[in-house]
C-alpha cells in the first residue's frame, strides 16, 4: 500500500519507495565488490527484514543463497533485554560460509547483538551486517554494521517490513506513525 492509503495514520513519510530502492542499489554494488569470487549467504530474521531481503537479494547481480530465522521474545522484554528464543532455526549449516545478516532496523541493537554471537558460534568464514535503517540515538549496544542504508531519528517508524501491532508492514515507504495511533 501507499502512504496516501493510510494518510490519517501517518505523521510524515521519512523515506520514499524510490529512495529505498536507490540506496539498496548502491549497497548491492558494494556487496558485489566486497564478495567478488566468494560464496554469499544472506540471512534474515522474520518478519521485519522480509522486504529488505527480497529487494536486496533481487538487486544483486550475482547468485546468493538465502535463509531465514524466526525468533520470539521471552515475555514482552525482547527490546530491553535482547533475550530471545529461536522459533525456527536456519536450514543451512554456517560452517565456513560467508554470512551477511540482512536486517530492517538497528534500534537498541540488542537483537543483532544476540544474533551475531549466536551465529558466530556456528563458525562461519565471515559474518557481516547489512541494515536498511539505524537509529543512532536509540543504541544501547554498539553494533558494527558494514552496510547501513539510512540513519534516522529516534521516532516510531513503520513500513517496508516494520510494523506497529503487526500493521503497516506492507507500506511501500517508511513513515513516522502518527502519535494518535499508539497513544
Ligand atoms: C525488530 C526489527 C529488528 C529489531 C531491532 O524486530 O526487525 O530485528 O526489532 O530492534 P533492536 O535493535 O532494539 O533489537 P521485532 O522484534 O519487532 O520483530 P519483527 O521483525 O517480527 O517485527
Backbone and ligand atoms as CSV (ligand in chain L), in Angstrom:
chain,resi,resn,atom,element,x,y,z
A,1,UNK,N,N,0.845,-1.199,0.000
A,1,UNK,CA,C,0.000,0.000,0.000
A,1,UNK,C,C,0.880,1.248,0.000
A,2,UNK,N,N,0.242,2.357,-0.329
A,2,UNK,CA,C,0.939,3.637,-0.433
A,2,UNK,C,C,0.628,4.507,0.781
A,3,UNK,N,N,1.478,5.503,1.075
A,3,UNK,CA,C,1.205,6.381,2.218
A,3,UNK,C,C,-0.186,7.015,2.155
A,4,UNK,N,N,-0.643,7.368,0.969
A,4,UNK,CA,C,-1.970,8.005,0.861
A,4,UNK,C,C,-3.112,7.058,1.244
A,5,UNK,N,N,-2.846,5.765,1.214
A,5,UNK,CA,C,-3.886,4.795,1.609
A,5,UNK,C,C,-4.156,4.838,3.115
A,6,UNK,N,N,-3.167,5.309,3.896
A,6,UNK,CA,C,-3.319,5.387,5.353
A,6,UNK,C,C,-2.857,6.763,5.853
A,7,UNK,N,N,-3.146,7.783,5.057
A,7,UNK,CA,C,-2.610,9.135,5.315
A,7,UNK,C,C,-2.923,9.638,6.722
A,8,UNK,N,N,-4.123,9.369,7.215
A,8,UNK,CA,C,-4.519,9.916,8.518
A,8,UNK,C,C,-3.776,9.228,9.666
A,9,UNK,N,N,-3.133,8.079,9.384
A,9,UNK,CA,C,-2.429,7.332,10.433
A,9,UNK,C,C,-0.928,7.619,10.447
A,10,UNK,N,N,-0.484,8.423,9.492
A,10,UNK,CA,C,0.948,8.716,9.391
A,10,UNK,C,C,1.219,10.179,9.692
A,11,UNK,N,N,2.352,10.421,10.345
A,11,UNK,CA,C,2.775,11.789,10.580
A,11,UNK,C,C,3.427,12.349,9.315
A,12,UNK,N,N,4.409,11.605,8.800
A,12,UNK,CA,C,5.063,12.022,7.559
A,12,UNK,C,C,5.861,10.849,6.984
A,13,UNK,N,N,6.108,10.942,5.698
A,13,UNK,CA,C,6.947,9.935,5.047
A,13,UNK,C,C,8.406,10.310,5.270
A,14,UNK,N,N,9.171,9.339,5.728
A,14,UNK,CA,C,10.587,9.572,6.003
A,14,UNK,C,C,11.436,9.188,4.785
A,15,UNK,N,N,11.112,8.042,4.199
A,15,UNK,CA,C,11.853,7.552,3.034
A,15,UNK,C,C,10.869,6.994,2.018
A,16,UNK,N,N,10.971,7.478,0.796
A,16,UNK,CA,C,10.059,7.002,-0.241
A,16,UNK,C,C,10.530,5.652,-0.791
A,17,UNK,N,N,9.628,5.030,-1.515
A,17,UNK,CA,C,9.950,3.759,-2.162
A,17,UNK,C,C,11.164,3.934,-3.092
A,18,UNK,N,N,11.207,5.044,-3.810
A,18,UNK,CA,C,12.313,5.291,-4.752
A,18,UNK,C,C,13.633,5.500,-4.006
A,19,UNK,N,N,13.584,6.216,-2.895
A,19,UNK,CA,C,14.812,6.442,-2.117
A,19,UNK,C,C,15.360,5.124,-1.562
A,20,UNK,N,N,14.464,4.274,-1.096
A,20,UNK,CA,C,14.885,2.968,-0.575
A,20,UNK,C,C,15.519,2.139,-1.692
A,21,UNK,N,N,14.856,2.121,-2.828
A,21,UNK,CA,C,15.344,1.332,-3.964
A,21,UNK,C,C,16.718,1.816,-4.413
A,22,UNK,N,N,16.880,3.140,-4.513
A,22,UNK,CA,C,18.166,3.707,-4.947
A,22,UNK,C,C,19.285,3.345,-3.970
A,23,UNK,N,N,18.986,3.431,-2.694
A,23,UNK,CA,C,20.015,3.132,-1.688
A,23,UNK,C,C,20.389,1.642,-1.721
A,24,UNK,N,N,19.397,0.789,-1.876
A,24,UNK,CA,C,19.681,-0.649,-1.937
A,24,UNK,C,C,20.519,-0.994,-3.172
A,25,UNK,N,N,20.318,-0.240,-4.246
A,25,UNK,CA,C,21.111,-0.480,-5.455
A,25,UNK,C,C,22.582,-0.162,-5.183
A,26,UNK,N,N,22.844,0.937,-4.487
A,26,UNK,CA,C,24.227,1.322,-4.157
A,26,UNK,C,C,24.862,0.273,-3.239
A,27,UNK,N,N,24.099,-0.150,-2.242
A,27,UNK,CA,C,24.617,-1.160,-1.310
A,27,UNK,C,C,24.882,-2.477,-2.042
A,28,UNK,N,N,24.026,-2.822,-2.964
A,28,UNK,CA,C,24.202,-4.070,-3.717
A,28,UNK,C,C,25.517,-4.057,-4.491
A,29,UNK,N,N,25.847,-2.905,-5.085
A,29,UNK,CA,C,27.120,-2.809,-5.829
A,29,UNK,C,C,28.306,-2.985,-4.873
A,30,UNK,N,N,28.196,-2.413,-3.665
A,30,UNK,CA,C,29.276,-2.573,-2.676
A,30,UNK,C,C,29.426,-4.032,-2.278
A,31,UNK,N,N,28.301,-4.692,-2.046
A,31,UNK,CA,C,28.338,-6.107,-1.641
A,31,UNK,C,C,28.945,-6.959,-2.752
A,32,UNK,N,N,28.545,-6.687,-4.001
A,32,UNK,CA,C,29.107,-7.458,-5.125
A,32,UNK,C,C,30.636,-7.318,-5.164
A,33,UNK,N,N,31.122,-6.090,-4.950
A,33,UNK,CA,C,32.575,-5.873,-4.987
A,33,UNK,C,C,33.256,-6.560,-3.797
A,34,UNK,N,N,32.672,-6.418,-2.621
A,34,UNK,CA,C,33.295,-6.966,-1.410
A,34,UNK,C,C,33.336,-8.491,-1.403
A,35,UNK,N,N,32.353,-9.118,-2.036
A,35,UNK,CA,C,32.265,-10.586,-2.009
A,35,UNK,C,C,32.615,-11.214,-3.367
A,36,UNK,N,N,33.286,-10.453,-4.216
A,36,UNK,CA,C,33.647,-10.992,-5.534
A,36,UNK,C,C,34.460,-12.275,-5.385
A,37,UNK,N,N,34.062,-13.309,-6.095
A,37,UNK,CA,C,34.793,-14.572,-6.059
A,37,UNK,C,C,34.539,-15.425,-4.832
A,38,UNK,N,N,33.636,-14.958,-3.968
A,38,UNK,CA,C,33.324,-15.732,-2.758
A,38,UNK,C,C,31.843,-16.055,-2.714
A,39,UNK,N,N,31.502,-17.180,-2.114
A,39,UNK,CA,C,30.095,-17.509,-1.919
A,39,UNK,C,C,29.474,-16.526,-0.933
A,40,UNK,N,N,28.168,-16.362,-0.983
A,40,UNK,CA,C,27.499,-15.431,-0.073
A,40,UNK,C,C,26.145,-15.988,0.336
A,41,UNK,N,N,25.918,-15.967,1.650
A,41,UNK,CA,C,24.650,-16.444,2.212
A,41,UNK,C,C,23.992,-15.284,2.958
A,42,UNK,N,N,22.804,-14.908,2.525
A,42,UNK,CA,C,22.044,-13.849,3.194
A,42,UNK,C,C,21.111,-14.483,4.212
A,43,UNK,N,N,21.127,-13.913,5.421
A,43,UNK,CA,C,20.256,-14.422,6.484
A,43,UNK,C,C,19.394,-13.287,7.015
A,44,UNK,N,N,18.091,-13.524,7.084
A,44,UNK,CA,C,17.178,-12.524,7.629
A,44,UNK,C,C,16.362,-13.132,8.759
A,45,UNK,N,N,16.031,-12.264,9.722
A,45,UNK,CA,C,15.167,-12.706,10.818
A,45,UNK,C,C,13.758,-12.196,10.554
A,46,UNK,N,N,12.813,-13.102,10.563
A,46,UNK,CA,C,11.412,-12.755,10.334
A,46,UNK,C,C,10.881,-11.921,11.491
A,47,UNK,N,N,9.926,-10.980,11.285
A,47,UNK,CA,C,9.325,-10.770,9.994
A,47,UNK,C,C,9.819,-9.481,9.333
A,48,UNK,N,N,10.344,-8.572,10.160
A,48,UNK,CA,C,10.632,-7.222,9.673
A,48,UNK,C,C,11.575,-7.158,8.480
A,49,UNK,N,N,12.508,-8.092,8.377
A,49,UNK,CA,C,13.549,-7.997,7.354
A,49,UNK,C,C,13.132,-8.564,5.998
A,50,UNK,N,N,11.896,-9.025,5.900
A,50,UNK,CA,C,11.473,-9.715,4.673
A,50,UNK,C,C,11.567,-8.817,3.437
A,51,UNK,N,N,11.123,-7.569,3.560
A,51,UNK,CA,C,11.121,-6.675,2.388
A,51,UNK,C,C,12.554,-6.337,1.954
A,52,UNK,N,N,13.412,-6.021,2.921
A,52,UNK,CA,C,14.815,-5.710,2.587
A,52,UNK,C,C,15.459,-6.919,1.935
A,53,UNK,N,N,15.230,-8.081,2.506
A,53,UNK,CA,C,15.809,-9.307,1.957
A,53,UNK,C,C,15.348,-9.514,0.512
A,54,UNK,N,N,14.063,-9.384,0.277
A,54,UNK,CA,C,13.523,-9.638,-1.074
A,54,UNK,C,C,14.110,-8.651,-2.084
A,55,UNK,N,N,14.169,-7.380,-1.716
A,55,UNK,CA,C,14.627,-6.368,-2.670
A,55,UNK,C,C,16.145,-6.369,-2.825
A,56,UNK,N,N,16.872,-6.523,-1.727
A,56,UNK,CA,C,18.342,-6.546,-1.828
A,56,UNK,C,C,18.804,-7.779,-2.608
A,57,UNK,N,N,18.224,-8.926,-2.300
A,57,UNK,CA,C,18.638,-10.161,-2.983
A,57,UNK,C,C,18.403,-10.047,-4.487
A,58,UNK,N,N,17.265,-9.442,-4.862
A,58,UNK,CA,C,16.975,-9.314,-6.294
A,58,UNK,C,C,17.815,-8.246,-6.968
A,59,UNK,N,N,18.269,-7.280,-6.195
A,59,UNK,CA,C,19.126,-6.220,-6.761
A,59,UNK,C,C,20.536,-6.729,-7.053
A,60,UNK,N,N,20.962,-7.768,-6.320
A,60,UNK,CA,C,22.319,-8.286,-6.504
A,60,UNK,C,C,22.457,-8.970,-7.858
A,61,UNK,N,N,23.531,-8.597,-8.577
A,61,UNK,CA,C,23.758,-9.153,-9.909
A,61,UNK,C,C,24.701,-10.346,-9.813
A,62,UNK,N,N,24.360,-11.267,-8.941
A,62,UNK,CA,C,25.130,-12.489,-8.739
A,62,UNK,C,C,24.230,-13.450,-7.977
A,63,UNK,N,N,24.634,-14.697,-7.913
A,63,UNK,CA,C,23.839,-15.674,-7.190
A,63,UNK,C,C,24.185,-15.659,-5.702
A,64,UNK,N,N,23.158,-15.730,-4.881
A,64,UNK,CA,C,23.367,-15.849,-3.433
A,64,UNK,C,C,22.423,-16.933,-2.915
A,65,UNK,N,N,22.712,-17.408,-1.721
A,65,UNK,CA,C,21.752,-18.263,-1.028
A,65,UNK,C,C,21.035,-17.410,0.009
A,66,UNK,N,N,19.836,-17.802,0.347
A,66,UNK,CA,C,19.101,-17.078,1.390
A,66,UNK,C,C,18.571,-18.074,2.416
A,67,UNK,N,N,18.483,-17.621,3.654
A,67,UNK,CA,C,17.874,-18.443,4.703
A,67,UNK,C,C,17.241,-17.516,5.737
A,68,UNK,N,N,16.343,-18.070,6.518
A,68,UNK,CA,C,15.564,-17.262,7.457
A,68,UNK,C,C,15.535,-17.905,8.833
A,69,UNK,N,N,15.459,-17.033,9.849
A,69,UNK,CA,C,15.220,-17.481,11.217
A,69,UNK,C,C,13.958,-16.804,11.720
A,70,UNK,N,N,13.284,-17.463,12.647
A,70,UNK,CA,C,12.180,-16.813,13.356
A,70,UNK,C,C,12.485,-16.899,14.833
A,71,UNK,N,N,12.322,-15.784,15.521
A,71,UNK,CA,C,12.606,-15.749,16.954
A,71,UNK,C,C,11.400,-15.189,17.691
A,72,UNK,N,N,11.367,-15.464,18.973
A,72,UNK,CA,C,10.269,-14.973,19.798
A,72,UNK,C,C,10.841,-14.452,21.107
A,73,UNK,N,N,10.217,-13.417,21.626
A,73,UNK,CA,C,10.724,-12.845,22.874
A,73,UNK,C,C,10.262,-13.668,24.073
A,74,UNK,N,N,11.017,-13.567,25.140
A,74,UNK,CA,C,10.535,-14.075,26.428
A,74,UNK,C,C,9.731,-12.955,27.048
A,75,UNK,N,N,8.429,-13.124,27.139
A,75,UNK,CA,C,7.575,-12.051,27.630
A,75,UNK,C,C,7.605,-10.885,26.661
A,76,UNK,N,N,7.488,-9.681,27.192
A,76,UNK,CA,C,7.432,-8.505,26.327
A,76,UNK,C,C,8.752,-7.752,26.349
A,77,UNK,N,N,9.799,-8.432,26.788
A,77,UNK,CA,C,11.017,-7.695,27.099
A,77,UNK,C,C,12.116,-7.813,26.043
A,78,UNK,N,N,11.764,-8.304,24.855
A,78,UNK,CA,C,12.817,-8.534,23.867
A,78,UNK,C,C,13.677,-7.305,23.641
A,79,UNK,N,N,13.011,-6.176,23.442
A,79,UNK,CA,C,13.779,-4.992,23.042
A,79,UNK,C,C,14.613,-4.432,24.175
A,80,UNK,N,N,14.211,-4.696,25.412
A,80,UNK,CA,C,15.017,-4.173,26.509
A,80,UNK,C,C,16.076,-5.167,26.957
A,81,UNK,N,N,15.800,-6.468,26.804
A,81,UNK,CA,C,16.753,-7.459,27.298
A,81,UNK,C,C,17.570,-8.103,26.184
A,82,UNK,N,N,17.007,-8.184,24.967
A,82,UNK,CA,C,17.697,-8.873,23.895
A,82,UNK,C,C,17.683,-10.382,24.057
A,83,UNK,N,N,16.884,-10.887,25.013
A,83,UNK,CA,C,16.812,-12.334,25.237
A,83,UNK,C,C,15.712,-12.907,24.351
A,84,UNK,N,N,16.111,-13.778,23.447
A,84,UNK,CA,C,15.127,-14.336,22.518
A,84,UNK,C,C,15.235,-15.854,22.443
A,85,UNK,N,N,14.156,-16.462,21.973
A,85,UNK,CA,C,14.092,-17.904,21.790
A,85,UNK,C,C,13.963,-18.150,20.291
A,86,UNK,N,N,14.694,-19.135,19.779
A,86,UNK,CA,C,14.611,-19.441,18.348
A,86,UNK,C,C,13.370,-20.281,18.093
A,87,UNK,N,N,12.467,-19.765,17.265
A,87,UNK,CA,C,11.236,-20.473,16.912
A,87,UNK,C,C,11.462,-21.334,15.675
A,88,UNK,N,N,12.156,-20.752,14.701
A,88,UNK,CA,C,12.553,-21.512,13.517
A,88,UNK,C,C,14.023,-21.227,13.270
A,89,UNK,N,N,14.821,-22.264,13.280
A,89,UNK,CA,C,16.256,-22.063,13.074
A,89,UNK,C,C,16.581,-22.112,11.579
A,90,UNK,N,N,17.813,-21.775,11.253
A,90,UNK,CA,C,18.277,-21.843,9.870
A,90,UNK,C,C,18.267,-23.286,9.374
A,91,UNK,N,N,18.105,-23.433,8.061
A,91,UNK,CA,C,18.217,-24.767,7.466
A,91,UNK,C,C,19.659,-25.065,7.077
A,92,UNK,N,N,20.435,-24.009,6.839
A,92,UNK,CA,C,21.775,-24.156,6.274
A,92,UNK,C,C,22.836,-24.134,7.381
A,93,UNK,N,N,23.805,-25.020,7.265
A,93,UNK,CA,C,24.959,-25.055,8.173
A,93,UNK,C,C,25.883,-23.876,7.821
A,94,UNK,N,N,26.239,-23.064,8.809
A,94,UNK,CA,C,27.027,-21.862,8.540
A,94,UNK,C,C,28.534,-22.103,8.498
A,95,UNK,N,N,28.984,-23.265,8.891
A,95,UNK,CA,C,30.427,-23.519,8.987
A,95,UNK,C,C,31.120,-23.231,7.655
A,96,UNK,N,N,32.098,-22.313,7.703
A,96,UNK,CA,C,32.881,-21.992,6.513
A,96,UNK,C,C,32.186,-21.088,5.508
A,97,UNK,N,N,30.997,-20.612,5.835
A,97,UNK,CA,C,30.237,-19.787,4.879
A,97,UNK,C,C,30.467,-18.295,5.123
A,98,UNK,N,N,30.356,-17.503,4.061
A,98,UNK,CA,C,30.355,-16.043,4.186
A,98,UNK,C,C,28.919,-15.597,4.398
A,99,UNK,N,N,28.653,-15.111,5.609
A,99,UNK,CA,C,27.272,-14.823,6.018
A,99,UNK,C,C,27.061,-13.312,6.118
A,100,UNK,N,N,25.984,-12.855,5.550
A,100,UNK,CA,C,25.585,-11.451,5.685
A,100,UNK,C,C,24.178,-11.414,6.283
A,101,UNK,N,N,24.091,-10.871,7.486
A,101,UNK,CA,C,22.781,-10.709,8.131
A,101,UNK,C,C,22.092,-9.502,7.501
A,102,UNK,N,N,20.872,-9.693,7.064
A,102,UNK,CA,C,20.095,-8.610,6.444
A,102,UNK,C,C,18.985,-8.221,7.417
A,103,UNK,N,N,19.022,-6.979,7.880
A,103,UNK,CA,C,18.046,-6.509,8.866
A,103,UNK,C,C,17.328,-5.263,8.371
A,104,UNK,N,N,16.139,-5.048,8.896
A,104,UNK,CA,C,15.429,-3.817,8.570
A,104,UNK,C,C,15.941,-2.653,9.401
A,105,UNK,N,N,16.134,-2.877,10.710
A,105,UNK,CA,C,16.493,-1.743,11.555
A,105,UNK,C,C,17.370,-2.160,12.739
A,106,UNK,N,N,18.327,-1.315,13.044
A,106,UNK,CA,C,19.075,-1.422,14.299
A,106,UNK,C,C,18.528,-0.328,15.200
A,107,UNK,N,N,17.796,-0.752,16.233
A,107,UNK,CA,C,17.158,0.192,17.144
A,107,UNK,C,C,18.042,0.255,18.394
A,108,UNK,N,N,17.747,-0.538,19.400
A,108,UNK,CA,C,18.657,-0.603,20.555
A,108,UNK,C,C,19.940,-1.351,20.196
A,109,UNK,N,N,19.853,-2.226,19.198
A,109,UNK,CA,C,20.991,-3.056,18.814
A,109,UNK,C,C,21.022,-4.400,19.520
A,110,UNK,N,N,20.095,-4.600,20.446
A,110,UNK,CA,C,20.141,-5.822,21.270
A,110,UNK,C,C,19.839,-7.086,20.460
A,111,UNK,N,N,18.923,-6.976,19.497
A,111,UNK,CA,C,18.604,-8.148,18.676
A,111,UNK,C,C,19.833,-8.612,17.905
A,112,UNK,N,N,20.505,-7.658,17.256
A,112,UNK,CA,C,21.677,-8.026,16.461
A,112,UNK,C,C,22.844,-8.449,17.329
A,113,UNK,N,N,22.939,-7.882,18.512
A,113,UNK,CA,C,23.999,-8.282,19.432
A,113,UNK,C,C,23.847,-9.764,19.774
A,114,UNK,N,N,22.614,-10.155,20.061
A,114,UNK,CA,C,22.326,-11.557,20.359
A,114,UNK,C,C,22.542,-12.428,19.119
A,115,UNK,N,N,22.017,-11.955,17.984
A,115,UNK,CA,C,22.084,-12.762,16.765
A,115,UNK,C,C,23.524,-12.975,16.318
A,116,UNK,N,N,24.307,-11.920,16.429
A,116,UNK,CA,C,25.694,-12.023,15.978
A,116,UNK,C,C,26.448,-13.076,16.788
A,117,UNK,N,N,26.290,-13.056,18.093
A,117,UNK,CA,C,27.032,-14.052,18.877
A,117,UNK,C,C,26.480,-15.458,18.653
A,118,UNK,N,N,25.158,-15.549,18.449
A,118,UNK,CA,C,24.573,-16.860,18.158
A,118,UNK,C,C,25.150,-17.428,16.851
A,119,UNK,N,N,25.189,-16.601,15.811
A,119,UNK,CA,C,25.661,-17.091,14.505
A,119,UNK,C,C,27.179,-17.309,14.488
A,120,UNK,N,N,27.917,-16.474,15.226
A,120,UNK,CA,C,29.374,-16.655,15.276
A,120,UNK,C,C,29.751,-17.992,15.893
A,121,UNK,N,N,28.909,-18.481,16.819
A,121,UNK,CA,C,29.200,-19.757,17.460
A,121,UNK,C,C,29.081,-20.925,16.486
A,122,UNK,N,N,28.536,-20.662,15.293
A,122,UNK,CA,C,28.386,-21.725,14.278
A,122,UNK,C,C,29.556,-21.725,13.286
A,123,UNK,N,N,30.594,-20.934,13.591
A,123,UNK,CA,C,31.848,-20.936,12.824
A,123,UNK,C,C,31.733,-20.587,11.332
A,124,UNK,N,N,31.087,-19.463,11.011
A,124,UNK,CA,C,31.100,-19.028,9.606
A,124,UNK,C,C,32.493,-18.534,9.241
A,125,UNK,N,N,32.803,-18.523,7.937
A,125,UNK,CA,C,34.091,-17.966,7.490
A,125,UNK,C,C,34.118,-16.468,7.750
A,126,UNK,N,N,32.974,-15.806,7.548
A,126,UNK,CA,C,32.865,-14.372,7.839
A,126,UNK,C,C,31.426,-14.057,8.198
A,127,UNK,N,N,31.254,-12.978,8.946
A,127,UNK,CA,C,29.906,-12.580,9.366
A,127,UNK,C,C,29.834,-11.059,9.377
A,128,UNK,N,N,28.952,-10.507,8.542
A,128,UNK,CA,C,28.770,-9.053,8.479
A,128,UNK,C,C,27.281,-8.738,8.574
A,129,UNK,N,N,27.001,-7.441,8.747
A,129,UNK,CA,C,25.620,-6.997,8.929
A,129,UNK,C,C,25.276,-5.938,7.887
A,130,UNK,N,N,24.091,-6.079,7.304
A,130,UNK,CA,C,23.523,-5.054,6.437
A,130,UNK,C,C,22.168,-4.661,7.020
A,131,UNK,N,N,22.021,-3.408,7.415
A,131,UNK,CA,C,20.744,-2.937,7.967
A,131,UNK,C,C,20.271,-1.741,7.163
A,132,UNK,N,N,19.017,-1.769,6.774
A,132,UNK,CA,C,18.498,-0.639,5.996
A,132,UNK,C,C,18.480,0.624,6.839
A,133,UNK,N,N,18.072,0.501,8.107
A,133,UNK,CA,C,17.927,1.675,8.969
A,133,UNK,C,C,18.736,1.515,10.247
A,134,UNK,N,N,19.181,2.647,10.772
A,134,UNK,CA,C,19.798,2.635,12.095
A,134,UNK,C,C,19.371,3.899,12.839
A,135,UNK,N,N,19.025,3.720,14.122
A,135,UNK,CA,C,18.670,4.864,14.971
A,135,UNK,C,C,19.823,5.092,15.948
A,136,UNK,N,N,20.751,5.977,15.615
A,136,UNK,CA,C,21.931,6.169,16.487
A,136,UNK,C,C,21.537,6.580,17.904
A,137,UNK,N,N,20.464,7.361,18.028
A,137,UNK,CA,C,20.087,7.871,19.354
A,137,UNK,C,C,19.416,6.821,20.236
A,138,UNK,N,N,19.092,5.658,19.683
A,138,UNK,CA,C,18.428,4.612,20.465
A,138,UNK,C,C,19.388,3.507,20.887
A,139,UNK,N,N,20.644,3.583,20.460
A,139,UNK,CA,C,21.593,2.483,20.670
A,139,UNK,C,C,21.872,2.219,22.146
A,140,UNK,N,N,21.732,0.952,22.523
A,140,UNK,CA,C,22.127,0.511,23.871
A,140,UNK,C,C,23.429,-0.277,23.819
A,141,UNK,N,N,23.689,-0.877,22.682
A,141,UNK,CA,C,24.975,-1.540,22.451
A,141,UNK,C,C,25.478,-1.101,21.084
A,142,UNK,N,N,26.789,-1.088,20.928
A,142,UNK,CA,C,27.383,-0.647,19.672
A,142,UNK,C,C,27.443,-1.829,18.708
A,143,UNK,N,N,26.770,-1.686,17.587
A,143,UNK,CA,C,26.766,-2.747,16.583
A,143,UNK,C,C,27.590,-2.296,15.386
A,144,UNK,N,N,28.559,-3.119,15.011
A,144,UNK,CA,C,29.414,-2.801,13.878
A,144,UNK,C,C,28.754,-3.341,12.606
A,145,UNK,N,N,28.006,-2.480,11.928
A,145,UNK,CA,C,27.315,-2.899,10.701
A,145,UNK,C,C,28.096,-2.402,9.491
A,146,UNK,N,N,28.445,-3.325,8.606
A,146,UNK,CA,C,29.262,-2.964,7.438
A,146,UNK,C,C,28.471,-2.129,6.439
A,147,UNK,N,N,27.177,-2.439,6.293
A,147,UNK,CA,C,26.335,-1.700,5.350
A,147,UNK,C,C,25.112,-1.151,6.083
A,148,UNK,N,N,24.947,0.176,6.034
A,148,UNK,CA,C,23.778,0.806,6.644
A,148,UNK,C,C,23.124,1.702,5.590
A,149,UNK,N,N,21.827,1.533,5.412
A,149,UNK,CA,C,21.125,2.311,4.395
A,149,UNK,C,C,20.956,3.764,4.799
A,150,UNK,N,N,20.282,3.976,5.905
A,150,UNK,CA,C,19.986,5.340,6.356
A,150,UNK,C,C,20.049,5.405,7.879
A,151,UNK,N,N,20.576,6.496,8.390
A,151,UNK,CA,C,20.458,6.781,9.819
A,151,UNK,C,C,19.232,7.667,9.997
A,152,UNK,N,N,18.374,7.290,10.937
A,152,UNK,CA,C,17.103,8.002,11.094
A,152,UNK,C,C,16.933,8.469,12.539
A,153,UNK,N,N,16.071,9.472,12.754
A,153,UNK,CA,C,15.831,9.945,14.127
A,153,UNK,C,C,15.098,8.895,14.955
A,154,UNK,N,N,15.158,9.072,16.264
A,154,UNK,CA,C,14.561,8.106,17.188
A,154,UNK,C,C,13.047,8.333,17.301
A,155,UNK,N,N,12.337,8.018,16.219
A,155,UNK,CA,C,10.885,8.151,16.178
A,155,UNK,C,C,10.288,6.797,15.810
A,156,UNK,N,N,8.959,6.673,16.009
A,156,UNK,CA,C,8.287,5.402,15.738
A,156,UNK,C,C,8.013,5.279,14.244
A,157,UNK,N,N,8.829,4.467,13.570
A,157,UNK,CA,C,8.671,4.331,12.122
A,157,UNK,C,C,8.029,3.001,11.759
A,158,UNK,N,N,7.264,3.041,10.678
A,158,UNK,CA,C,6.593,1.839,10.167
A,158,UNK,C,C,6.781,1.773,8.660
A,159,UNK,N,N,6.470,0.601,8.119
A,159,UNK,CA,C,6.502,0.411,6.675
A,159,UNK,C,C,7.719,-0.367,6.220
A,160,UNK,N,N,7.631,-0.889,4.998
A,160,UNK,CA,C,8.718,-1.643,4.397
A,160,UNK,C,C,9.194,-2.748,5.362
A,161,UNK,N,N,8.229,-3.451,5.929
A,161,UNK,CA,C,8.541,-4.557,6.843
A,161,UNK,C,C,8.342,-4.213,8.299
A,162,UNK,N,N,8.488,-2.934,8.639
A,162,UNK,CA,C,8.362,-2.523,10.045
A,162,UNK,C,C,6.896,-2.339,10.414
A,163,UNK,N,N,6.528,-2.846,11.585
A,163,UNK,CA,C,5.114,-2.844,11.968
A,163,UNK,C,C,4.835,-2.017,13.217
A,164,UNK,N,N,3.565,-1.715,13.383
A,164,UNK,CA,C,3.032,-1.358,14.700
A,164,UNK,C,C,1.858,-2.310,14.916
A,165,UNK,N,N,1.918,-3.137,15.956
A,165,UNK,CA,C,0.880,-4.139,16.232
A,165,UNK,C,C,0.568,-4.963,14.975
A,166,UNK,N,N,1.623,-5.347,14.269
A,166,UNK,CA,C,1.556,-6.200,13.067
A,166,UNK,C,C,0.971,-5.492,11.845
A,167,UNK,N,N,0.680,-4.204,11.942
A,167,UNK,CA,C,0.154,-3.469,10.783
A,167,UNK,C,C,1.247,-2.608,10.151
A,168,UNK,N,N,0.989,-2.184,8.935
A,168,UNK,CA,C,1.845,-1.264,8.162
A,168,UNK,C,C,3.078,-1.930,7.554
A,169,UNK,N,N,3.269,-3.232,7.750
A,169,UNK,CA,C,4.452,-3.873,7.156
A,169,UNK,C,C,4.426,-3.746,5.635
A,170,UNK,N,N,3.229,-3.721,5.048
A,170,UNK,CA,C,3.095,-3.703,3.591
A,170,UNK,C,C,3.069,-2.303,3.002
A,171,UNK,N,N,3.359,-1.298,3.816
A,171,UNK,CA,C,3.514,0.060,3.303
A,171,UNK,C,C,4.802,0.131,2.487
A,172,UNK,N,N,4.726,0.712,1.300
A,172,UNK,CA,C,5.901,0.724,0.414
A,172,UNK,C,C,6.989,1.685,0.871
A,173,UNK,N,N,6.600,2.740,1.579
A,173,UNK,CA,C,7.564,3.724,2.082
A,173,UNK,C,C,7.866,3.424,3.546
A,174,UNK,N,N,8.777,4.221,4.108
A,174,UNK,CA,C,8.984,4.194,5.562
A,174,UNK,C,C,8.488,5.528,6.104
A,175,UNK,N,N,7.603,5.466,7.098
A,175,UNK,CA,C,6.936,6.674,7.584
A,175,UNK,C,C,6.948,6.719,9.099
A,176,UNK,N,N,6.832,7.935,9.620
A,176,UNK,CA,C,6.665,8.130,11.059
A,176,UNK,C,C,5.178,7.980,11.364
A,177,UNK,N,N,4.884,7.124,12.340
A,177,UNK,CA,C,3.490,6.865,12.701
A,177,UNK,C,C,2.909,8.068,13.454
A,178,UNK,N,N,1.659,8.396,13.175
A,178,UNK,CA,C,1.011,9.497,13.893
A,178,UNK,C,C,0.796,9.093,15.350
A,179,UNK,N,N,1.118,9.961,16.296
A,179,UNK,CA,C,1.024,9.600,17.729
A,179,UNK,C,C,-0.360,9.107,18.134
A,180,UNK,N,N,-1.428,9.599,17.509
A,180,UNK,CA,C,-2.772,9.182,17.936
A,180,UNK,C,C,-3.002,7.685,17.691
A,181,UNK,N,N,-2.210,7.069,16.844
A,181,UNK,CA,C,-2.390,5.642,16.549
A,181,UNK,C,C,-1.932,4.782,17.735
A,182,UNK,N,N,-0.884,5.210,18.416
A,182,UNK,CA,C,-0.343,4.372,19.505
A,182,UNK,C,C,-0.519,4.965,20.884
A,183,UNK,N,N,-1.088,6.147,21.004
A,183,UNK,CA,C,-1.253,6.735,22.337
A,183,UNK,C,C,-2.691,6.626,22.825
L,1,LIG,C1,C,12.528,-5.508,15.016
L,1,LIG,C2,C,13.490,-5.460,13.845
L,1,LIG,C3,C,14.801,-5.848,14.442
L,1,LIG,C4,C,14.687,-5.418,15.886
L,1,LIG,C5,C,15.515,-4.194,16.104
L,1,LIG,O1,O,12.035,-6.811,15.141
L,1,LIG,O2,O,13.106,-6.326,12.817
L,1,LIG,O3,O,15.006,-7.234,14.362
L,1,LIG,O4,O,13.315,-5.128,16.143
L,1,LIG,O5,O,15.384,-3.739,17.425
L,1,LIG,P1,P,16.605,-3.706,18.463
L,1,LIG,O6,O,17.779,-3.134,17.744
L,1,LIG,O7,O,16.087,-2.773,19.546
L,1,LIG,O8,O,16.827,-5.071,18.993
L,1,LIG,P2,P,10.800,-7.199,16.088
L,1,LIG,O9,O,11.316,-7.830,17.332
L,1,LIG,O10,O,9.893,-6.005,16.239
L,1,LIG,O11,O,10.081,-8.345,15.267
L,1,LIG,P3,P,9.526,-8.310,13.764
L,1,LIG,O12,O,10.732,-8.321,12.883
L,1,LIG,O13,O,8.722,-9.554,13.627
L,1,LIG,O14,O,8.707,-7.045,13.607
